[in-house]
């Protein structure tokens, strides 16, 4: 039976997304269950069946660049219209295609990237096309013009960005406004109870300019799911395989206080984390990675399991203090 996962608008735009999304960076990742088409399809089957229909990927994800998109294109064949598909281009850490000399947000790179993503995803349109990281070598006017052309051509429905700072968000907003161009509708930055730095400037800019916000690493690599304790950690997890230092340096006093907070209310840490995230102003969807159908279903159920009161939000702030104002 399909779970009822609510939809939210992305900022002031007309785009609607499920409040739980799938971060697709694990599709094609070596050593995971979703390295294969079968594993990817299992997760996407569970997502669609659970009402988790917002899928967020990038042209650099997978065992090689583009592999995540390729697997998704195959797995979504025949049901493309049942999902909201987001992808990204222009990560500063991704090598340029062979023979290409332009910068990552230039008109020529945007054109080249979108055609490649459309082909790999086996689709005629991308619902949300996002600049992955800032590109200091390209004027934002050029990037916005190129993306606006894609919107007018119907290849892209909406545009967003990722990893921009507060002042860059403001610059992009006013550039689009003054040039009567197509504006960005969303921002995606790292944000969780253990990484609240976006509250200093990014979230203030997002709220001021009417954008929707997507946090990445919202579960902080799994530390906020309740699966990890000071004494034990699941071996078959990404954090233990690739990032053991995150577990080793985890703030266990805070995490144990949060677990006690959850125990007092008879909820899981996962449910509390989703409840806190979804209480944040301007947040449109919690994009969480998954490598098993069980993880997808647990995230979907957590979306509506618990809604914190104002007093409970204050208690959480006491455990995980917000950053000082800039």
N, C-alpha and C positions, 0 to 999 in steps of 0.2 A: 504494500500500500504506500502511495506517495505521501511523504510528510509535507506538512504545510510550512514551507520556508517563506517568510514574508519578502516582499519586494520593496526596494527603496529607490527614489529618484537619485540620480547622480548630480548633486548640486542643483543649479537652476535649470538644468537641461531637461529634455524629454526622455532621456535614457533611463530605463528601469532595470535594476539588477537584483538578483537574489542576495539577501543580506549575508549569506555565506557563499564564498566563492572557492574555486579550486586554483591554487597556485601550481602551475603545470611544469615547474622547473625539474620535477623528478621524472617526468616522462622521457625515457631514453637515457636516464642517468645510470651508468654502469654500477652493478652491484645492488640495484633495487629491484623490487618486484615489478615495477613499471618500466623496466629497461626494454621490455618487449612489447609488441603490439597487443598480445593477449592480456598482459598485465595492465596496460594503458586502457584497453577497452573495458576491462573489469571495473576499474575505478570510474570511468566515464559513465558506464551503465548504472552504477550505484548512485552517482551524482545526479543524473537525470531523473532516475526513479525516486530520489529523495527530494527533488525540487531544488537542487543546487545546480543552477544553470548558468552561472557566471564563471567563465573559464579565462584565466589570465596566463598567457605564455609570453615568449620572446624569441626572436630569431637566433639567439645565441644558446638557448637551452638544449640540453641533451648531451649524449656522448660525443657528438660533433655539432657544430652550429646548424640549426634548422631541424635537428632530429625530433625534438618535441613537437614542432609544427607538423612534420611529416606523419608522425604516429597519430596525432590528433585528426589530421585530415582523413586518414584511413578509418579510424575508429568512429568518426562522426558522419561517415558517408551515409546518405539517406535520411539524416535527421539534423542537418545543419540549422534548420529554422527553429529547432527546439532549444538552442543555447544562445547566449550573448557571448560573442567571441572577442577577446582582447588580446593584442600582441604588442610587442615593442620593437623598436629599431634603434640603432645608433649608440650602443654601449661603448664607452671609451676604451674598455679593455678587450674588445673584439677586433681581431685583425681585419684589415680591409680586404675585400675580395681581390683576387689576383688581377693585377693590371689597373686597379682603381686607385687614384691618387687624392681624391677629394676628402673633405672632412665629414664627420659623422652626421651632421645635421644639415648638410648642403642640399640644394635642390636635386642635384644629380644622385646623391646617395639616397635620399628619400624615395625618389622614383625607382631606383634599382631595388631597394629593399622591399617596397610594398609589392612589387610584381613578384618577387621571389616568395614572399610570405603568402600571397594569394594562391600561388601555384602549389606550395607545400601543404597549405590548409585545404586545398581543393574547394575553394569558395570564390564567389564573385564579389564579396564585400567583407570588410572587417568592421565590427561594431564599434570598437574603440582602439584607435591606433595611437601609441604612446612613444614619445621621445624618452629613451631609456636613461640617459645621463646628459647633463649639460655639455654643450660644445662651445667653448670659448672662441673657437676660430670662425664660427659662422654667426652672422647677425641674426637675431631672433626674427627680424622681418622676413628674411629669406626662408627660414624654416616654416613660419606661419603661412607665408604665401604658397609654398609647395604643398603643405598639408591642406590648406583651403582648397586648392585645385582638386585634390583627391576627394574631398567632401562633395564638391560640385559635380564631379564626374560619377559619383555614386560608388566609388571603390572603398570609401571609408565613410562611416556614418558620423562618428564623433572623434575628437582628438583630445589627448591628454599628455601628461608628462610625468616623469619619475625622477626623484632625487634632486629636484630643484630646491634652492634655498628660498627663504621668504622674499628677499628682494628680487630674485629672478622670477618668482611667480607674479609679483606686482608689475615688473617690467613687461612680461609677456601679456598680462591682462591689458595694460594701457596701450601697448603696441597694437594689439588687435582692435581695441576700441577706437583709437585715433585713425587707423587705416580702414575702418569699416570691414575688417576681415573676420574670418571664422575663429572664434576664441577656443582656448582649451577649456574643457569642462571638468577635468579631474586632475588630481595630484596623487602620486603614490610614493610614499617614503617609509623608512623603517619606523615602527612605532609599536610599543608594547608596554606592559607594566614595568619591565626591566630596561626599557629604552624609551624614555619619555621626552627626549630632546626636541622632537618635532613640535612640542607645545610652545617652545620659546617664540618661534617666528613662523614656522611653516603653517601650523594649524590656524594661527591668527590671520595669516594671509588667505588661506583657504576659505575661512568663514567670511572675511571681508569682501572677497571677490566672487563669492557664490559658487565655489567649486565643490565637487564631491571628493571625499578622501578615501583612499584605500591603503591600509597599513600592510607592509610586508614584514615577514618574521613576527606576526602578531602573537604567536605562541612561544616566541624566543627559542627556536630550535627544539621545542618540546618541553622545556623546563617548566612551562606554565600549564601543562596538561595533567600534572599529578602522577605521571609515570615514574618520575625520578625522585629519589630521596637521598639524604646525605649518606646513607649506608649502601644503597644499591641503585644500579642503573641497567635498563634493558640493553643487552649487548647488540641486538639487531636493530640499531637505530642509527640514523645519520650522524647524530651528535657524537656517538661513541666511535663510529667508524672513521669519521673525517674531522670532527671538531672536539676531541676529548677535553681540550683546555677549557671549553665553555662549561662543561660539567665540573671539572676540577676547580674552577674559579667561581662557581655559582655562589650567590649570596644566600646561604642556607638559612640564616637566621630570619631573613625576610620571607623566604619561601615556606618555612615552617610556620611562621606567624600567619601567613595567608592560608595555609592548609588548616590551621586551627579555626580561622574565620569561616572557612567553608564547612568544616565539621559542625560548627555551632548551628549552621543553617540547614544541615542535611543535604548539601549540594556538593558536586564534585568541583575540583579545581578548574577543569575544563569548562564547566557550566558558568562558574564565577568569572572566568577570564572572558568568555564570550559576552556575558552580561555586562561586564565593565566596558568592553570595547564598543558594544552596540549602544551604550549610553552616551558615547562621545558625540559632541556636536559635529555635524557635517560628514560623519563617517557613513559611507554608503554600503560597504561590504567588507567582511573579514575574509581576506584571501589567505587560506591555509593550505599548505601542501598535504598531499595524501599519497600513500603507496598501496593502500588496501581499501576494499569496499567498506570494511568495518570502521576505518577512520573517517571516511566520508559520512557514514550514517551517524556516527557519534557527533561529528561537528554539526550536522544538520539538526539533530535533536537538541544540541546545546543552544541553538539560536533562540529558542523560545522557552528554555527551561527556567530561567531566573532573570528577574528585572530588579536591579538594586534601587533602594531608596536613596534620598539625598544623604541621610545619615550614614548609610552603609558606604556610599561613595567617599564620605569623609574618613571613615575607618580605613578604607583601602588606601587613601592618600597618606594616612599616618604610617602605613606599612611600606608603601612605595611612594616616597615624597615626590611631588612634581618638581620640575626644574624652577630655579629662580627666574623671574622675568628678565628679559634681555634689556 
